[in-house]
């Protein structure tokens, strides 16, 4: 998701190869008994949008939504493999028409049954232009999407012809073209069902969501916390071993870490850079250091005249070569990150080392020459927008120092108060120049890092990037005969990014986290999420 989440733009802060590798931290259980009725708290950020599944494009809203809702499938936190949840099976003979059979007995949190029509209605609503859902492009594979979401003008229909309800437990999905890896995408939160009552009051349900996931919404105190509780009638394979999750909003990662140390926060997202050197000593066997399918990038506002045009790609390549990734990851980030050499996170199926080529290698002389050849940075000043609540100041300052020293370009950080504010500025196109952007896998294939971010009009294409060559290669990859052929096709599409450089790859994440003495059995998956329902609260 993007994100999320999904499509997810990372708020702070190597996934599976062939869906098998996963990240696990020390459980540090200490042999204590647990109390399944108690909740635990998690470091979060205020969601950018109302809690509607198709509107969760970042981890703040995405992580919460994925706990309130459950779709046809998700990903096993122990190994990253796609697993069925509401779907009993998803059959296809041609990778274009998919026949879905639902399991019986599932209900929404309001007690109403989850039926096939709840999926179809939700997807149609999420795709329709008038409903302004940020993840609407996730439904673009489905036949009839262009009717509900035309490239321009008003929609002519509100339902996609590719979705057909057969009965309460069966529906079909017909795609415009063959997409061999389409079932992988169905684990994304945008494909969740919605209860009948939602459609009469989407705004109200966005503030007080009614889902079908392992946790049920209780309350939302904006900019403070969202409280959930375990749903007693949850039918999924991952039944909660705790009483709920309290998502606590923090304005700084340092404040969250202080609360973790004092047992006022149970599980962190990521420790701040200032704590990376000592957090393992501070927390002992409660420290987490696990692989994560995530990447940190710097994106550019290609929709602005100052950054448009082929020559500006040289400028962006030059700026990339002016960043000393090795030094920054070893010093500022205490070795917790690995320099990136591609736009796909290391370990993801389809990751191709050095896809970025020399442009991701530090070379001050070449950097300065490329910037000159491209006509220079506008006004010789680069501004990098970032969220101040995510522990980014240290590395943004280090990146700017590296660029300044290597090229003479004046580089400054532009901190926004919190993640929601930064994302609103980025998606609202109210910034100039560059911005911090991260991506955490929504499904463990390179297509997620490429098509869902760089395809023209993609939900998370915040750059305004549009390349007919990239789009054509992505479309060809989608229609390949097999998942592996699609993966190879997307590697060809990634090569176009090396020419156009809409974003600078910086480094790959690991999950550097920890938990309090009040919880046990805390493990993180390759998506950077804790296995929420497995966390146990000590009795």
N, C-alpha and C positions, 0 to 999 in steps of 0.2 A: 504496500500500500503502500503508491507511493506510499509506504507507509507503510503506514501506514503505514493493525493495523494494518496489516495490513499493509496497503500502500502506506508507507510510513516515512515521513521525514523525521530523522532522528532528533529528539529534543536534546539529549546530552550524549554526550559522547561525541570463523570461516565455516561458513555453513557447510551443508552436507555435500559430499561427492556421491553422486548416484543415491542421494537421500539416505545415507547411512551414518555420516559423522554427526555428532552432536556435542554440545558443551555441557559439562556437568561440574558443579562445584562440590566442595566438601560439605557433607550434610551436617557434620558436627552435632549429631543428635544427642550425644551425651547420655543416651539410654533413658532419658526422662519420659514419663508418660505424657500423653497429649490430651487436650480437651477439644473435641470436635465442635463444641458449641461456641468457641471463642474466635473472634476475628483477629486479623493481623493488619498492620498498616504498611503502605507502600509509598515510596517517593514518587510523586507524579507532577504534572503540570496542568494548568487549566485548559480544558479542551478548546480548540479554536472555534468549533462549531457545535450546534446542538447535537445531542447523542442520537443521531440517526445513522444506521450502518453505512449508507452510501455517502455519508458526509464526514466520515472519519478518515482523514488523509494524513494524520500525524500521530505520533505515539501517545500524546496526551489523551486524545479522544479515542484512538484506536485500541489501546490496551484496555480501556474501560469497556468499550463496546464489545470487544471480543469475549469479555467475561459475562456480559449481559445477554449476548446473542450467540446462537450456535447454528451453523449452516449444515449443508449436506456432508461436509468433510472438514477435517482440520489436520494438523501435523503432530505426530507423536513426539512429545518432548524428549523422549529417551533416545530416539534415533533419527528424527526429522522426516520419517516416512509419512506419506499421505495415508490417512486412516478415515474410515467411514464414521460419521456421527449420525445425523438424521437420515442419511441415505442407507438403505439396505444394499443397494447396488446401483451402479451407473454403467449402463451397457452401451456399446457402440460397435458398429461393424465397419464404419467408414471415417471415423474421426470428424464427422460433420453433424450427424444426428445422434443425440444422446438420449437414452431412455432411462428416466430416473424412477426408482421404486423407493418410497419412504418407509421407514419403520413406523409401527403403530405405537400409540400410547404417549406420544409427546404432547405437551401442552405449553401454552404461554404462561407467564407468571400470573396472569389474571384468570387462569383456569380454562380458557378456551382452547380447543384442540388446534394443533398445527396441521394444516392440510396443504395439499399441493398448490391450491390457489393462493395460499399465503406467500409462497415463494414467487409464483408468477406475478401476483399483484405488486409485491415489493420490488421486484426487478424492473417491471414496467414503470413504476413510480420513480425509482431511482434513476432510470435512463432518460426520462422525459425532461426536455429542456426547461419547461416552466417551473419545475421543482428545484432547480438550481442546486443539484447535488454535485459536490466536487469530484466524486468518484464515478460520475455517469459514464465516462469512457471505458470503464471496466466491462460494460455490457456491449461494447461496440462489435464484438465478434458475432453477436446474435442477429439472425436474419430479421430485418425490419427496424434495426436501430436507427437508420437514417430517417425513418418516418417519424420517430418520436424525438429524435435529436438531429435535425438537419444542420448542415454546416452554416447555413444562414437562414434567417427568417423564422417564422413560427412553425411549430410542429403540426403536421397534418393529421397525426393520430396520437393516441395515448397508450397503445398496446403494440408490442412487437409481434410480428407474424410468426417468428420462430419459437414462440412459447405457446404450448398447448396443454391445457389441463385435461387429463384423461379421466381421472376420478380422484377421490380424496387422497389416495396414496401413490398416484402415478402422474407424471407429466413428462413432456418431451421438450428438448432443446434442439433447435436446428440452427446451425451457424451459417453465415453467408458463404464462408469457405471452410475448408478443412483446417482444424487446429489440433494437432496430435496431442499437445500437452494441456488441452483445455481443462481436464479434471483437476490438474494441479492448481489452477486459478480458483477453483470453487471452494478452496479453504479460506479464501479472503473474506473479511467481514462484510464487504459490500453485498455479498451473495446470501445474506441472512434473510429469513422470512420476517414478515411484519404482521401483527394481529389486525383483525378487521377494524377495530376501533381506531387504529392509527390514521387511516385515510380520511377520517372525518375531522381530525385535529392534529395534523403533523407537527405544528408548533408546540402544542401542549405536550405531546408525546416525546418531543425532542428534549424537553426539560425534565420530564418524568417518564423515562422510557419503560416500556413493557416488552421484555424479550422472552427468550426460551432457553437461555444459557444457564450455566451452573450457579450464577449469582443473580440475585434479584435487587433491583434498585430500591433504595430506602430514602435517601435525601441528597440534595446538592446545595451546598453552601458555597456559592461562587467565590473563586480565588482562595478557598480555604480547604474544602474537602468534599469528596463524594463517598457516601456510605452505601455499601451493599451487604446483603446477607445471603447465605447459602439457600438455594432453592430446593425445598424438600422433595419436590416431584420431578427433579431433573432426571432425564432418562439417558444421558450420555455415558460414554465409557469412562469418563473422568469425573466421577462423583467427588465433591469436596470433602476433604478431611479436616476442614476448619469451618468456622461459623460465618465467614465472610471476609471481604477485603475493604479496608478504608483507604481510599486514594487521597493522600495528603499533598496539598499544593505547596511548593517551596519556591521562594524567589531567588535563592542561591543554593548551589550544591553544597557549599560549605556549611550552611545552616542545617541541611539535611544530614550531613555527615556528623555534625555535633549531636544532633538528636539521636542518630544511630548509636553513637558511643554512650549516650546516657539512657539508652533503652526507651526513648520516646518515639522512635521509628523502628519498625521491625525489619524491613527489607529495603535496600537501596536500589536505585536504577544504576547509576555509575558514581563511583567516588570522584571527587573533584581532583584536578591536576595537582593541587597543593597537597593532597593526601596520598598520592600514588607511591611516593617513596617509602611511606611508613605504614600504610593501611594493613599490610599483612602482619606486621609486628603488633599493630594496635588490636587487631581482631583475632589473630591466631587462626584456629581451625574454622572460624566463622568467616574468613575472607574467601571471596570467590575470584577465580581467575580462569575464565572459560572462553573457548572460541565463540565467535559471533559473526554472522553473515552481514556485516555492515561496513560502510565506507564513508569517509568524510571528504567532502568536496568544497570547492569554491565555484559558485555559479556566476554567470554574467547576464546582464540585462540586454540581450540581443535585440529586443524590441525597440531599443533606443538607437537613434541615428549614430550616436558616438561609438556604439559597439557593433553596428551592422556592417556587412561587407566582408569580402574575402580577405582583405588585407588585415583586418582586425584579428583574424585567426592567428596570424603571425604574432601579434601583440600578446594574445592570450598564451600562446606557446612560450613566448619569451618570459612572461611573468611566471609560468610554471617552472621554467628552467632556473629562475632566480630564487626558488624556494629550496633551501637546504633541508630536505625531509629527514635525512639521516641524523643530522645534529639535533633537530627539533624533537624527533621521536625519542632520541636517546636521553636528552637533557630535560626539556620542558615536560615531556610526557613520560619520563622515567622508564623508557623501554616498553611501555604498555601498548604501543601501537607499532605497526609495521608499515614502512613507506609503500605507497601504492604505485603500481606500474600499469594499471588498467582501470577501466570504469566499472568492472565487475569485481565483487569482493572475492578475496582469496578463499578457495575451498568450495565455492559455489559450482554446481555442475555447469561447465562451459567456461569457467575462468581460464583466461589465456594470459599468462605472464608476459609482461613487456608489450602489451597491446598499445601502450602509450608511446613506446619507443624512447628516443633520446629526450623527448619533451618532458619526461618525468625525472630526468637526471639533472642534478645541479651543475650548471656551467654558466658562470657569471658573464664571461665574454660573449658566448653565443646568445645569452639572454638579452643582453644590451643590444646586440646587432639585430636580433629578430624584432625587438620593440621599435627600433629605428626604421627597419625595413617596412614595418606595418603602419608607419605614420605616427607612432608614439601613443602613449596613454593620454586620453583627453585631459588637457590642462595639466599634464604631468602629475596627476593625482589620482590614486586609487582608493576608494572607500569600500571597506568590507563590513556589511551589516551582519550582526549576529545577536543572539539572545543572551542577555546578561545573566540569566538565571541558570545557565547550563555549564558553567565552568569553562567557558571558551576564551575568556580574556587573555589568558597567558599565551595560548598558542597563536591566537590572532595577532597579538603584539609581536610574537616571535616571527611569524610569517611576514608581517610588515617590515620588521627590522631587516630580515633577509633580503626582501625585495628592494628596500631602500639602499642597503649597502651594496648590493650587486649591480643595481641599474641606475640609481639616482632618482627613481620615481618616488614621489612622496606617497606613502601608504599609511592610512590610518584606519582604526576600527571604529565602527558606528554601533555602539551597544544599544539595543532596545530593551526595555524594562524586563520583559518576560517572553517566553516562547510564543504565546498567543499573539502578542503585539508584533513580534518579528515576522511571524507567518502572515499576519494580516497585511503588513507592509509589502512583503514579498509577493503574495498572491494578488494584492491590490495594485501592484506595479507603481508604488510610490517611493521607490528607492532609486539610487543612481549608481551604476557601476557594477558592484559585485556583492555577493552575499554568501554566508555560510550555509551549506546545505548538506545534509547527510542522508543516507538511505539504508534502511534495514530491510532485509528480504521479506517479501510477502509470500512467496513460494520459491523453493530452492532451485531455480534455474536462471541462467544468464538473461533470459528474455525479460525477467522481472526488473533487472537493473538497467535494461536497455529500452525495450519497447514502452514500458510503463513510465519512463522518464524522458526519453528523447524523441519518441515518435511525434509527429505533428499533431497538436491538439490533445496529447495525453494528459491525464488528470494531474500529473506531477511535473509537467513540462513548464516550469516557472520561468524558463529562460526566454521563451518565445522562439525557440530553435525550430527550424523547419528545413529539412533536407529531403528532396525527392529521392535522392539516391539511398539515403538511410531508410526511408519509408518503404521503398521498393524491396530492398534486401530483407527488411523485417517482415513484409508481407509474404515474400517467398519462403522465409524461414517458418512462418506460421503454417503454411500449407504443405510443409514437408511430409514425407511418408511416415516418419517416426519421430519420437522425442529426440533421439540422438541426432537425426538429420536437422531438426529445428535448432538444436544447440549449435551445431556447426554453422548453420546459416546465420545465426546471430553473431557469431564470431566475425563473420564477414561484415555485418552491419557495424560492429564495434570499430572496425578499421576506418570507417568514415568519420567517427568521432575524433580519431587521431589527426585527421585533416582539418576539421572544422573547429574543434576544441571549444564546445559550448560551456564546458566546466573543467576545472582543474582537479584531477584526483590527488588527494593528499596522503591519506593513510587508511589502513584497515583497522577496525576496532577489535578489541577483545572485551568481554564483559569483566570489568573490574568492579566488584561489588562486595557486599557483605550483609550480615544480618545480626539481629540483636540476640541476647541470651534468652529471650522469651519464646523463640521459635526454633524449629528443627526440621530436618528433611527439606532443606532449601537447595534446589538445583535449578540452573539456568539452561535453557535450550539454545540452539544455534540462531534463533531469532532475537536473542537478547532478552527474552522474557523468563521470569521464574515459572516453574511448573506450578501455576497458581493453586490448583486444587490439591496438590500433594503437600503443600506447606502445612506443618502441624504446629499448633500453639501448645506450649507446655502447660500441663495442668498444675 
